[in-house]
Amino acid sequence: MPNYSYPPMEQRRVMGKRITRLDGMEKAAGKAKYNSDVRPKGTIHAVGVFSPHAHARVKSVDTSAAQQAPGFAAVSVVAAPGAEVNWAGQEIAFVAAQTEEQARDCARLIKVEYEALPHLVREENLAKAGSRGKPAGEQVTGDPEAAFSAAGAVTHEAEYGIPVITHCCLEPHGQIVAWDGAANKIEYWPSTQAISAVGGDLAKQLELPATQVHSHQDHIGGGFGSKFQSDLWGAHAAKLSKMAGGKPVKLYLERREELTIAGVRPSVFGKVKLSASASGEMTGWDSTTWMTGGFAGGGLNADLLPYVFRNVANRRINHTAVSTNNGASRAWRAPNHPQVCYITCAAMEDLAAKLKMDPMEFFLKNLDKTPRADTYKAQILKAAEMIAWKQNWKPRGSSTGTVKRGLGLALGTWGGAGHASRCRTTINPDGSVLIEIGSQDLGTGTRTIITQVVAETLGLPMGGITLKLGDNNYPASGASGGSTTVGGVSASSRKASVDALDKLFAAVAPALGVPADQLEAVDSKIQVKGNAAKSMTWKAACAKLGVSAIIAENANDPRNPGGLTTGGVGGCQMADVSVDTETGIVKINKVVAVQDVGLVINPKTSDSQVYGGVIMGICAALMEERVMDEMTGRFLNADMEFYKLAGAGDIGEIEVHMDITPDHDKRGVIGIGEPATVPTIACIANAVANAIGVRVPVLPLTPKNVLNALHNTTRRLA
Amino acid sequence: MGPGETEITLTINGKATKVKVETRTTLLDACRERLEITGAKRVCDRGTCGACTMIVNGKTVYGCTTLAVDNVGKKIETIENLTAGAKPHPIVPAFSNNDALQCGYCTPGMVMASKGLLDRTPNPTYDQVKAGLGGNLCRCGTYVGIRKAVLEAAKELRASGGRKSGGSNA
């Protein structure tokens, strides 16, 4: 069994270095080609017709006028007469024409008649959900009632909520697809987080063997958990192409549909009761939560409550999923975690205030209820130092003046172990090295970290490695979700490259006069271990291969990662905010993030992941909210004007500290994308409560919600 | 229904370029769907996110919110121009150096908005950078690097005395 372990931290030459991402210049110059930029010869355009009703029965669909319009190419009806539509924005038909403008005209000429039916689009009032709510069944540990009524117990009871938010990927969902009917082959250019699998998913929808679909993607303009499937629009674009004689069809969702039907994050609302002894020992937790994942979308794992502090002795959990007439939720960067983190850390901050305790002390005191007390303790102390907690924290509500300042904290966790991944390493007789892997670079730096791992392994500069990814002709690698990519692709590329190098050692060992296991690859040379004098250049070594390249393929096996990758991390974030109590405007002064991530291959791109996670959290804390209209059943702000995201001036200063230590390094590679975004919302919300002296129970922390909290005019949930 | 397509000539990155458009075709769609100038991206469909930012007659504009036919005779600069010369405009390497991008879909618009800002304000303060990029949105959360990149590019431009870089002075 070859030794696949990474060299010790201090001996690494390429891994662990702050290397600029390989596609940075290409992207900064606008030259990176996304599939929405691709325009194969003969491309025609398709657009959709979507239901304006949140719940309706389709009575008729008349495409005859569209078929007479200039440029018309093909039409595909999704919802035939009699079909029930269950959310506004549900797909009715897709139509293709020579130009996008003509396709739009055609869509406008498709006449659809509906019989409107009653709908439910809002879930914050559980009482109104009726039979649409599906309770999950109560879970009880210990005796929460006894904990609440124990002598000296201090209890706190309140409501909290986070609305549904959208992924809002900048590159909309969609694809270009060409279905050659005669050969029954499909060329597919999707926007996907799963290049190895998405073609098979499309083939399944079209009842074709997966072998008939070739998928390719160089870059993706954002996914965040929403781009794993080929989707209905993928299948219909393919059908339109076939009907149009195999011409490539370009079909991307417009922004309204992108926000409405291409994935959202489930909400969570709830009532929480918790208790602690007078000295701050948390003794009981009781939560009744509910949420919606749309008409038939995902749920929320309430079993994570109380988040991180899960081992509280007495605990009762009730949770209800409400089916509403909205598009389905999809995985959203760290599914479940930011929501349950908020519910938990907000309730704990509120109880600490009631106990007249510094919440940091309250969190520290209860770390025995978490799975990694030592890690969290060190992280809390580090974050506190970075934000000067001791100097700047004041008891809740004691900030004076119109603009009040406050500090807040929260803790997070995530898995992030590597996914199944295969990689092929080819060493050519001319010394060139090719890496092929059916993965994708979401902008996280996947290209760069794979190349670092291979360069480290083969003793070559990064420029000596050619990496190919983004194609389902390459060895299959997992979907990029759950922060599992970095662990998976680093392990598979390490193993395939060690195997290839071992074959090269075997080929050159006779010439160097030592057994193959006495060789090492350093500085573009193959040399006898510890004796640089006995060496040959990489090029000379590869020339010994004659005419045959070395080809080695290996994989990361998630059940047996061999120490190269593992999962399970903790993180602590703290926020410093100012709140204008006259306008209700929250300003972020600073957010600090302390994160443990195991072995870090590229601190530069992993820092960027944390910055990005924090900024997404700022957006969700301060501004993001899907606003549903009860009357029309429609998503009122399905655009980027009234669905707010933070800009360059809205995020304050952000400081990142990665726990890069020999102890963490030994754990192997762990994903970072998700954990970094988990605690941000909660720490900001806690900082606002600390500043203004009252809790803004339901996010986002908009001026309206802040002013309502200040004037005690917040509407109760139920 | 539109009246159909007509051929117009647009001056893009210093080059007279013939293109067939409908009157309703935006400058962005003319570039992306008819000329394969795809650096500028279509994201929000309504002039709010800035991913389609271009510079027209020296002014930063949203390519999705101006019609192609309204830009005949104007000097249109797209991101492609910043690397058309012997040396790229300093804002391009500054974005890369500072890891001011992730998925990269907002990046061309951010880069052009930054270039526009530096054209107007060669020596911006940190606050001017924040305000100057207020018309551009990023979803991955790359603002920390972007703010540094603009300041770095400004410094580089000053050091080189505003040396010409990028392509033609479109």
Interface residues (C-beta under 8 A of the other chain):
Chain A: T20 R21 D23 G24 M25 K27 A28 A29 G30 K31 A32 K33 Y34 S36 D37 R39 H45 A69 P70 T99 E100 E101 D105 C168 C169 L170 E171 P172 H219 I220 G221 G222 F224 E254 R255 R256 L442 G443 T444 K604 T605 D607 S608 Y611 G612 G613 V614 I615 M616 C619 D639 M640 E641 L645 A646 G647 A648 G649 I651 I654
Chain B: M1 G2 G4 E5 E22 R24 T25 D29 R32 E33 E36 T38 G39 A40 K41 R42 V43 C44 D45 R46 T48 C49 A51 T78 I79 E80 L82 T83 P88 I91 V92 P93 F95 S96 N97 D99 A100 L101 Q102 C103 G104 Y105 C106 T107 P108 V111 D127 V129 K130 A131 L133 G134 G135 N136 L137 C138 R139 C140 G141 T142 Y143 V144 G145 I146 R147
